[in-house]
Structures are given as structure tokens and as C-alpha cells.
């Protein structure tokens, strides 16, 4: 990293190299019998990036900022897959006479590169002491499995009409390239007519596209009771083209991205924080809606009935939780801090009700898992020692050992059930020097 400051100019340059990998090893017999496919999958990505950011103070009212970002990725994907023939001719794998009980192996290796270029220019304008306006433009371009670019305007403000009131709001246009962990169509077409991809399954696999979104936000924060209590409300709305979502479509825990042609996400969050002397209390509650319509990429991950329904109807996104809330309190007593907090959620999405679609399945993401409430407890104490304090901490997570399902195993991109963490005990220590 290189940083330079001279007078009104600040300049920062950085170079980064990142390597990530993910491997899934199956239970060959169990996965093949229960899922019709057993796959050993390995993915790796190497990214080289350069970023430059600069700011220049023109005067007391205006500070101009600009920057560029360049990234180049190379990825490799290796899979070793076994599936069972189903009495059809599959080139390179099965003949009609191939015994259905003999696993057939397919090895697949693929490489791909990605290029991302971004640049932005913005101005921070202090119109007067209580009002600050940020506005500018950003340009993004990418080229990978698909390609595209966009020029995105943005404007946001922060207004403090009084010492106890803060209002913020704005509009931003975003451009988000699809994630780079993709599955090529050739991998799936190899298995058509086998237990991995039975005859009649969807084989279309359009490449994921970049997401374009219009984002609106407005909120206010107010301090009351001699500024001991802070209340806040914030609302947001996103109108999205080519909405990007991800799902686990199969046993390997490697997410596959796909696009809804249309999407919208919106919600409201209420916050409250109270602090006086040794006591602090907080509470938050949020409600949201997140929906998408018409799957336009990675179609092989869906059934024909699902695609037909989603083409004509908005459905809830699998990660939507209609209402979520948290709250807690802490108290410092003779140098020891005691704390507790609560977490509540109405549950993530699942298919339902049963039999709603022609194939007997439920509406995709048409229902949700049961709501849940968990309680956590913690205590910590800082012991004064030479060179700095030693802090010891003890926490109990899910104090009542509440058993609750995060995922039921149904829903778009939800391959298997998942459960929340059971009761756990944690000890920690930290030392300042």
C-alpha cells in the first residue's frame, strides 16, 4: 500500500492478491442412493487487484473524491461425478443396455477469467453547517461468463436541523456483477438421461447477468430524555433488474448464482438505544419484503413447474424473513459487566402449500419455517495488570436450548434442512499491551 498526503491532496494506492478455494467430498454410496448423484467438487479463484483513491479539498464547502479499481480473476473448477444410467443413450456415459445399478463416472475440468474495471467521481458539498450533500457518478464494467457496463448516478444528504435530530436520505444506482463461482452448462448436459438429470429435466443454462438496481433510502434519528434515549426509523426500497440470487442446488455446498428478470426489496427498521450511567438497553425491529419474478439464468436448477409459475408470478426470495427483532441490556456492577440479549425471527421461506402446482409441489417459497426466539447471556471483567488490562469473558448462547429450524429443506436453492445452534458455552480472554 502507498499513501501520500500533501496540502489539500490525499492519495492512496493499494495492490492486493487473493486466493480462495472450496472443496466438497461426498459420501459416495449415500449421496448416490438418496440424491442420484455423488460429486467431489473443487473450485479455486485467484484475483489480482489494483485500487487508487484520491481526495482534494477545494475549499471549506467542497471536497472532491475520485478513484479507480481494476481486478483480474482466474478460476478453475474440477468435478468427479458419479450417477446412475436410466436406460437411455447418454453420449460418453451410458448406453440403453448399461445396467442401472452400475455407477458411471464423469470427470470435468473448466477454467474461466474475469475482468472488472470501475471508476468514480464525487463531490462532498457542505451547503451549510447543518446540511451536507454527496453527489457523483460511478462507471462499472465487467467481462466474464457474461459482460456489461453501467454509468450510475448517486446523491445522498445528511441534515441536522437541531443538535438532537439527524435526517438522512438519498438515491443510488448500483451495478453488481454476478458472483464468479459458476457452474458451466456442459457439466449438466453431460448427465441428461441419468439419475443426476432425468429425462424431462430442464437443461437450459443461460449465463448469470449483472444486477442493476435503483436504491432509495430515508431515515431520521432523534435523541430525547436529555439525550439518554435515541430513537430511529429508516425505510428503504430497491427496484431491481436482473436480480441476483444464490442457491445450493445439489449436495456440494457451493452456491450457484441465478437471476430473476425483475425484483423489488423494501423494508422499515425501528431502533431504540438507552444509556445512563452503568445501564444500557437497546431494541430493534425490522420488517421487509423481498420478491423476484421470471428466472432468466441457470434454469437447470429448477423444475419445469417452478419455472412456469415464477415466469408469471412474483415469489418471495428464500432469504426473506418478514419480521426480525433483537433486544438486550447490559449493566456494569463493580467492574463486572452482565449482559443479555434476545433474537426473534418469523422464519425463512419454504415451499407451500403442498399440491399448489401441477406436479403436486408447493408454491416456490410460498410459506415460511416456524418463528423462533433465543436468549443469550454473557459476563466479562477487566482485571488491571501491568501493561494493560486482562479481560475475561463467559457467554452462554441459546440459554434455553431452543431447537429451531433455519431451513426446512424445501424452497428455491435450499437443498437440505439446517438448524440453529444448540446451547453453547464460550470462554474468552484478551490482553491489551
Buried (B, 14 or more C-beta within 10 A) or exposed (E): EEEEEEEEEBBBBEEEEEEEEBEBEBEBEEBBEEBBBBBBBBBBBBBEBEBBBBBBBEEEEEBBBBBBBBBBBBBBBBBBBBBBBBEBEBEEBBEEEBEEEEBBEBEBEBEBEBEBBBBBEBBBBBEEEBBBBBBBEBBBBBBBBBBBEBEBEBEBBBBBEEEEEBBBBBBBBBBBBBEBBBBBBEBBBBBBBBBBBEEEBBEBBBBBBBBBBBBBBBBBBBBEEEEBBBBBEBBBBBBBBBBBBBBBBBBBEBBBBBBBBBBBBBBBBBBBBBBEEEEBBBBBBBBBBBBBBBBBBBBBBBBBBBBBBBEEEBBBBBBBBBBBBBBBBBBBEEEEBEBBBBBBBBBBBBBBEEEBBEEEBBBBBBBBBEBBEBBBBBBBBBEEEEEEEBBBBEBBBBBEEBEBBBBBEBBBBBBEEBEBEEBEEEEEEEEEE
